[in-house]
């Protein structure tokens, strides 16, 4: 395997990263180990891989994991159905099995001529054996295809980013092979940087009003799903598109359904938080 130079990740123009996150990425690259990223939904776990690819000018390969995904699918798939159809109805030479071997996302990253970024997105959606089934391949950066008696070994070790929403516990053996980072929810200072990336010309007063309302919602511990960074971005977009110049805390928040996605949270907000907000406005007047 080629000894790839250590390309240091410094971030990208459209994705704001904290210093601990940048450090975790660079340690992962330096050690050649997968980076396992956890955090609340909407904190930018998936977008991190896109940012790394842009920041380091590398190709991105995305493997979206589903509940039915099997580890071997990431390596290769032997299309027996197509071979059978060709043997019955086509005029192709079906004796060469290689024509019916299709590399999966992991296989593509291993066989790439240059170092790629591989995103294994939401690994905890798969069954419990899925992470263990990848251990050997991620360690050795190679895999064997018995149908063709071929072994594929990575020319360049890909930069592997794995995201998890902590829906399932991952095996200890798998965790030992990963660099781990939990993306903390952005504090107001970092959140302002993130918003400014998307809306550089946003009026300071409107930004302050939106941030105040947003973090007040997140302080409601009883919420089943607190609004996330992506929902704040969408909410500001909706506010700007509507032409609203300011957000009045004495009135109901506009486009509340952009921020609150569960009926129980909405009812809680309307009955509890709205009453408390009105009390503060009355006291101030």
Beta strands, then each sheet from edge to edge (+ up, - down):
strand 1: 34-39
strand 2: 60-64
strand 3: 76-78
strand 4: 101-103
strand 5: 117-121
strand 6: 142-145
strand 7: 150-153
strand 8: 159-164
strand 9: 178-183
sheet 1: 2+ 5+ 8+ 1+ 9+
sheet 2: 3+ 4-
sheet 3: 6+ 7-
end
